[in-house]
Structure formats: structure tokens, C-alpha cells
Amino acid sequence: MKILVTYFSETGNTRKVAESIGEAVKVSTDDVVVAPLSDVDPDSLAGFDAAFVGSTCHSADIAAPVKEFLSRIPANYSALKLAGFVTHSTTMPEGDDWKKEMHERWAGKCPSSFERACADKGIKFLGYFSCQGAPSPELETFIRESIIPDEKQWKAYIEVARQHPTEEDMEAARTFTRSMLAKC
Ligand SMILES: Cc1cc2nc3c(=O)[nH]c(=O)nc-3n(C[C@H](O)[C@H](O)[C@H](O)COP(=O)(O)O)c2cc1C
């Protein structure tokens, strides 16, 4: 199997997850390319059995360059399979209703965007992985002022968010990778 792991990452969180996915793929095959999205021509996907495509989360969705990349995959690559992954600053949905609501509001569009892009191209969608990624200092200011003004809630959120992606996230990404490869 020949596998592509490609990602759009502005501050490094998604790149770290991509590297973990690449490591897990290497256990199964040496035929793996890990590269930023800007280095990958969508036409070259015909040469791969499966692609893991990663994005930073923007406006609750995958980022515009990733959408554009997916839209440029030729429609006749029906043998290709695709898995999506994202890092987002919002909470994971597990835990309580607030986390679930925050996740839906701020990252809720990501899985369906991957799914829709695959359906548009007749590509098999394998699955989706996400984890938190530390927000940049500028984003921290925005989140604190506009999204989580409550001091207690902010402290609880940011102490956790700053640590991501954690080693546990990387291990979850490797587990996800193995299950996606098993579907190939
Ligand atoms: C312009 C901009 C918009 C963002 N919008 C969201 C958002 O809607 N939801 C979210 O959870 N995170 C949002 N983020 C945070 C990033 O998705 C998050 O920090 C991610 O881990 C960054 O990944 P990267 O380091 O690979 O670029 C946004 C970041 C930027 C710069």
C-alpha cells in the first residue's frame, strides 16, 4: 500500500498529529509520504491507495486551503480512500454538556466537510479524527474576551488547551491510523 499523509498547519499542532499518523503508517509500510498540503499536487493522489488529510480548524470547519485541495482531486480517482483529521482549540465533546455544545459550535462542521468532499468525488471516506490544539496567544485573547469570559471557566479551559496535542492525543492518532489502515 502507498499512503499519503498531508496537512495544512499554521502553528504546528496539526503537523504534530500528521507526524504521529506517519509513524503509525510506517509500521505497516515504508511506502508513505508525509508532506504539507502546499507540497502536494491533487493530481498525484492517483498514485496512492489512501490519503490522510489534516486541517487546522477555522470557523468551526476545515480550513479553506484544505477545502480547495479536496475540490481539486480529480473525480475519476474512485480507488482512492481518504481519512480526515483536525486539530481545534475548542473542547472535545466528551465530559459535559458545555464541552459538547462548544465542540459542536466551534468544530462541528469538520467531519461533514470531509465526508461531503469524498462523496462529491466518489472517494471512499474512511473516518475522522480530531483532538485539541493549543491556541496561539492572539487566539487565546479572542477566546477569553469573546467566547469564555467567565474567569473560572476560562482557567479550567486554557490550562488544559495549552497542553494539546498531548502524548495521549498522539497515541489516539496512531490508534486511529491503524483502524483506518485495517479498512483499506
Ligand atoms: C483564524 C483562525 C480561526 C480559528 N477558528 C477556530 C474555530 O472555529 N474553532 C476551533 O476550535 N479552533 C479555531 N482556531 C484554532 C485552531 O484551529 C487551533 O489552534 C489548531 O490547533 C491550530 O492548528 P495548527 O497549529 O496546525 O495551525 C482558529 C485559528 C485561527 C488562526
The ligand as a MOL file (V3000), in Angstrom:
LIG
                    3D

  0  0  0     0  0            999 V3000
M  V30 BEGIN CTAB
M  V30 COUNTS 31 33 0 0 0
M  V30 BEGIN ATOM
M  V30 1 C -8.2510 32.3650 12.0020 0
M  V30 2 C -8.4170 31.2120 12.9550 0
M  V30 3 C -9.6800 30.6840 13.1540 0
M  V30 4 C -9.8520 29.6130 14.0350 0
M  V30 5 N -11.1120 29.1140 14.2170 0
M  V30 6 C -11.2910 28.0820 15.0760 0
M  V30 7 C -12.5960 27.5420 15.2880 0
M  V30 8 O -13.5920 27.9640 14.6880 0
M  V30 9 N -12.7240 26.5130 16.1550 0
M  V30 10 C -11.6550 25.9920 16.8470 0
M  V30 11 O -11.8430 25.0850 17.6290 0
M  V30 12 N -10.4100 26.4850 16.6670 0
M  V30 13 C -10.2060 27.5090 15.8000 0
M  V30 14 N -8.9440 28.0120 15.6000 0
M  V30 15 C -7.8370 27.4130 16.3620 0
M  V30 16 C -7.0370 26.3880 15.5900 0
M  V30 17 O -7.8810 25.5540 14.8280 0
M  V30 18 C -6.2190 25.5180 16.5530 0
M  V30 19 O -5.3930 26.2930 17.3640 0
M  V30 20 C -5.4110 24.4860 15.7890 0
M  V30 21 O -4.9010 23.5260 16.6760 0
M  V30 22 C -4.2590 25.1320 15.0550 0
M  V30 23 O -3.6660 24.1480 14.2610 0
M  V30 24 P -2.2450 24.3650 13.6110 0
M  V30 25 O -1.2710 24.6060 14.7260 0
M  V30 26 O -1.9710 23.1090 12.8820 0
M  V30 27 O -2.3520 25.5420 12.7010 0
M  V30 28 C -8.7320 29.0640 14.7280 0
M  V30 29 C -7.4600 29.5980 14.4960 0
M  V30 30 C -7.2980 30.6610 13.6330 0
M  V30 31 C -5.9240 31.2240 13.4210 0
M  V30 END ATOM
M  V30 BEGIN BOND
M  V30 1 1 1 2
M  V30 2 1 2 3
M  V30 3 2 2 30
M  V30 4 2 3 4
M  V30 5 1 4 5
M  V30 6 1 4 28
M  V30 7 2 5 6
M  V30 8 1 6 7
M  V30 9 1 6 13
M  V30 10 2 7 8
M  V30 11 1 7 9
M  V30 12 1 9 10
M  V30 13 2 10 11
M  V30 14 1 10 12
M  V30 15 2 12 13
M  V30 16 1 13 14
M  V30 17 1 14 15
M  V30 18 1 14 28
M  V30 19 1 15 16
M  V30 20 1 16 17
M  V30 21 1 16 18
M  V30 22 1 18 19
M  V30 23 1 18 20
M  V30 24 1 20 21
M  V30 25 1 20 22
M  V30 26 1 22 23
M  V30 27 1 23 24
M  V30 28 2 24 25
M  V30 29 1 24 26
M  V30 30 1 24 27
M  V30 31 2 28 29
M  V30 32 1 29 30
M  V30 33 1 30 31
M  V30 END BOND
M  V30 END CTAB
M  END
